[in-house]
Amino acid sequence: MSDKPHSEREADGTADAIAVTAIIGVIVLTMFIWLSGMPT
């Protein structure tokens, strides 16, 4: 048997982790810009 299905699953997990990190980063950046524009 080969490890191809396992390596594909691992690659999918890595891609999912990168995507979630990017989405959270965009949300945090958006909130930072929005809040920094508000008057104190």
Steps between C-alpha positions, in 0.01 A plus 500: 500500500614853438485809718338710227156537669670591830724761336205650313304523825799663669533751215128579527542561872789735436302692239203524738723631779652763272154605376360533853804701611462732200127551566560578867780738402271687261230527768748629759647751253151621404401545865828683572447742210134552589571562869800725434278725292250551780524810717627448853 
